[in-house]
Each structure stands twice: as structure tokens, then as C-alpha cells.
Amino acid sequence: MVIRKELKNATFEYNEEKKIFTIMEADGFNGYIELNKIYAFSFMRFVIRMAQRNWLKNADSFNKTEELLDSIEEEEDDPNQLELFN
């Protein structure tokens, strides 16, 4: 059985009988890479690590932004601040 996913600029294909993962350019076989199951697994681990790295990097910046907003709110609600009246 062959599993195929076609995108705008590339096509991904996995042949279960031959245990080969292929990445092709959209216009045909001008450029393609064939990976056996071990290299395909290593490639997928690499992709997952990069995705997690980028995801966690975005989560850290989001947490820092929330911490900054929380500290600003705390400064505004500080009871030791002087109030100015007109």
C-alpha cells in the first residue's frame, strides 16, 4: 500500500511494501529523496524536535509577556503609591 500526500510544492509518499519514504518536488521526479525506514524515522524525530523547539520558544515569549502584564497591573494597584488630587 502506498500512502501519498500532495502539497503545493512537494509530495510525500510512503511505500509500505518496500518500506521507503520519498519526498518529491511538485513538478515530478526532477528532485526527490528516498529514505529507508531507519532514515525516515530519524528524519521524523528531527522534524518533531524542531516543531517542539519552536512551539516551546513561542510559549516562553507568551509567558514572559503575561508576567510583564501582571507586574504592570501590580504596580498600578500598589496601596503605597501617593494619590494626586486636582
Phi, psi and omega in degrees: 000139180247127176256128185227136175232118181256129177243182183298315185247357183206160176231134178248136183218138175233123178260110183292327181292315181271348183059047181236132176256127184237136174244122183236154172290157184294330185276008177129213184263023178298321177222124178207158178231132175247128180239135174285178188295329180289314179290326177296318178297317179297319178298317180294322176298319178299314181298317180295319178298318179294320178296317179294321180298313180293322180296314181290327177297317178293323179294321179296316180294326177294316180296321179295322179295316179296319178298320179296316178296320178296319181292325177294318179296321179295321179295321181291330184264011183292121182287346181276357179286149176279140177258135178257134179246150179280000000 
